[in-house]
Amino acid sequence: MSYRSSLFLGLALLACPLTSVAADTPPNAGAPASGARADYVLQPLDMIRFQVFQEDGMMRELRISQENTISLPLIGIVDLKDKTIRQAQDMIQDLYKRDYLVNPQVNITVLDYAKRSINVLGSVGNPGVVYFPQEEGMTLLDAISRAGGFTRLADKKHVKLTRVGPDGKTESYEINADRIMQGTTGDTWVILKGDVISVPERIM
C-alpha cells in the first residue's frame, strides 16, 4: 500500500467516531419550540407537545391545567407554575433521570398559546380589552400603547393599576407613567393576566 493510500485510510478511520456521536445526538436537544423563547413562562391552558428523544411512545400533546399541572408517563403529575420552557425541560429531565431513564433529552413545544387579556380604561384612544402578544410579556406602557395610547387629556402621573393577587385579594397601585416614559425609574410594571389599568383625565 502506498504512503498516500495509508494516509487517506487513517484520516477516514479518525472521522468515523465523530459521525457516530452526531447520529446519537438530537438535532435540537433541549431547545424550545420554534417561535417560543426559552424564557417564555408557561401559562395555564397553553397547549404543549412533550417529547423525549428516542422515546417515541412517550410523546404527548396536552393542555396545561388551570392549576398549572400536566400528567406525564411514568412520573405522573408535574407542577409547572412559574416555570419557563427551559426550567420545565430541566426539571422533567431530572425527574426521569432519577428513577426511569438514562440521560433523557426532553423537549417542550408550545403548540397553542392560551389567550391572555387585560382591560385598559379611561383616557386612552381605544379603551377596552387588550390581548397579550402570544409568546411575550407586556409592560404598562405596552398595554396603553395597544389601547391607542394616552389622549391629550390623560393624567399620566396618576395611572391606576388594579390586580387580584395569588391570595384572591384585590390590590391597587398608583403609577407615575410620566417617569417611566422619561426613563427616571427602572420599574416598567410588567402586566399580568386579568389586570385592569385606568387612566384618569387631568383636572383642568
C-alpha positions in Angstrom: 0.0 0.0 0.0 1.4 3.4 -1.0 2.1 6.2 1.6 -0.8 8.3 0.1 -3.3 5.4 0.4 -2.3 4.7 4.0 -2.7 8.4 4.9 -6.2 8.5 3.3 -7.3 5.3 5.2 -6.0 6.7 8.5 -7.9 10.0 8.1 -11.1 8.1 7.2 -10.9 6.0 10.4 -10.4 9.1 12.5 -13.6 10.6 11.1 -15.8 7.6 11.9 -16.3 8.2 15.7 -17.3 11.8 15.0 -20.1 10.6 12.7 -21.3 8.1 15.3 -21.5 10.7 18.1 -23.5 13.1 15.9 -26.0 10.4 15.0 -26.8 9.8 18.6 -27.5 13.5 19.4 -30.9 15.0 18.8 -30.7 18.0 16.4 -32.3 20.4 18.9 -32.0 18.6 22.2 -33.5 20.7 24.9 -34.3 23.6 22.6 -37.6 25.4 22.9 -40.2 25.4 20.1 -39.6 27.5 17.0 -41.1 30.9 17.8 -41.1 30.3 21.6 -38.3 31.7 23.6 -36.6 29.5 26.2 -37.6 32.1 28.9 -41.3 32.1 28.0 -43.2 31.3 31.2 -45.7 28.5 30.6 -49.3 29.5 31.3 -52.5 27.6 32.2 -54.3 26.4 29.1 -51.2 26.6 26.9 -51.2 23.5 24.6 -47.8 21.8 24.5 -46.1 18.9 22.9 -43.9 16.8 25.2 -41.2 14.6 23.7 -38.3 12.6 24.9 -35.6 11.9 22.3 -35.6 8.3 21.1 -38.7 7.5 23.3 -41.5 8.0 20.7 -44.1 6.2 22.8 -43.8 8.9 25.5 -44.8 11.8 23.2 -47.9 13.7 24.4 -49.9 16.7 23.3 -51.7 18.1 26.3 -53.1 21.4 27.7 -51.7 22.8 30.9 -54.5 22.7 33.5 -55.8 25.8 35.4 -53.7 24.6 38.3 -50.5 24.8 36.2 -50.1 21.0 36.1 -49.7 18.3 33.4 -49.7 14.5 33.7 -46.7 12.7 32.1 -45.9 9.0 31.5 -44.2 7.2 34.5 -43.8 10.4 36.7 -47.4 11.5 36.8 -48.5 15.0 37.8 -45.9 17.8 37.3 -46.3 21.3 38.6 -45.3 23.9 36.0 -46.3 27.0 38.0 -44.0 30.0 37.1 -41.7 27.7 35.0 -40.1 28.8 31.8 -39.8 26.4 28.9 -36.1 25.8 29.8 -36.8 25.4 33.5 -39.7 22.9 32.8 -37.5 20.8 30.5 -34.6 20.7 33.0 -37.0 19.8 35.9 -38.7 17.0 33.9 -35.3 15.6 32.7 -34.2 15.4 36.4 -37.4 13.6 37.4 -37.0 11.0 34.6 -33.2 10.6 35.3 -33.8 10.0 39.0 -35.7 6.6 38.5 -36.6 5.8 34.9 -34.3 6.9 32.0 -30.6 7.3 31.4 -29.7 10.8 30.2 -33.2 11.7 28.9 -33.4 14.6 26.4 -36.7 16.4 27.0 -38.2 18.9 24.5 -41.3 21.0 25.1 -43.0 22.8 22.2 -45.8 25.3 22.6 -48.5 24.4 20.0 -51.1 26.9 21.1 -50.8 29.8 23.5 -53.6 30.5 26.0 -55.3 33.8 25.3 -54.4 36.4 28.0 -56.1 39.7 28.3 -56.4 42.8 30.4 -58.6 45.9 30.5 -57.3 49.4 29.7 -59.9 52.0 30.6 -60.2 55.8 30.7 -58.3 58.4 28.7 -56.8 56.2 26.0 -57.5 56.1 22.3 -59.4 52.7 22.3 -60.4 51.7 25.9 -61.4 48.1 26.4 -59.9 44.6 26.3 -56.2 44.3 25.3 -54.7 40.9 24.4 -51.2 39.9 25.3 -48.7 39.1 22.5 -48.9 35.3 22.4 -45.4 34.4 23.5 -44.3 37.6 25.1 -44.8 39.6 28.3 -46.2 43.1 28.4 -45.4 46.3 30.3 -47.8 49.1 31.5 -46.7 51.3 28.6 -47.1 48.4 26.1 -50.6 47.9 27.2 -51.6 51.6 27.0 -50.0 51.7 23.5 -52.1 48.8 22.4 -55.1 50.6 23.7 -54.4 53.5 21.4 -52.1 55.5 23.6 -52.8 58.3 26.0 -55.3 61.0 25.0 -54.2 64.7 25.2 -56.2 65.0 28.4 -54.8 61.9 30.1 -53.3 62.3 33.6 -50.1 60.3 33.1 -48.9 60.8 36.6 -51.8 59.1 38.3 -52.4 55.8 36.3 -54.1 53.2 38.4 -53.4 49.5 38.2 -55.8 47.1 39.9 -54.7 43.5 40.3 -56.0 40.3 42.1 -53.2 38.7 44.0 -52.5 35.0 44.4 -54.4 35.1 47.7 -57.5 36.4 46.0 -57.2 39.9 47.4 -57.5 42.9 45.2 -54.6 45.4 45.3 -54.4 48.9 43.7 -51.3 50.8 42.7 -50.9 54.4 41.6 -48.2 54.7 38.9 -46.5 57.8 37.5 -46.2 56.8 33.8 -44.5 60.1 33.1 -41.5 58.9 35.0 -41.4 55.6 33.1 -41.6 57.4 29.8 -38.8 59.7 30.8 -36.6 56.8 32.0 -36.2 58.2 35.5 -37.4 54.9 37.1 -36.3 51.4 36.4 -39.7 49.9 37.2 -41.6 49.3 34.0 -44.5 47.4 35.7 -44.9 44.0 34.0 -48.6 43.4 33.4 -50.3 40.2 34.5 -53.4 38.5 33.1 -56.6 40.0 34.4 -55.0 43.3 35.4 -57.1 46.5 35.0 -55.4 49.8 34.0 -57.3 53.0 34.5 -56.0 56.3 33.0 -57.8 59.3 34.6 -58.2 62.7 32.9 -56.3 65.7 34.1 -58.2 68.2 36.2 -58.3 71.4 34.2 
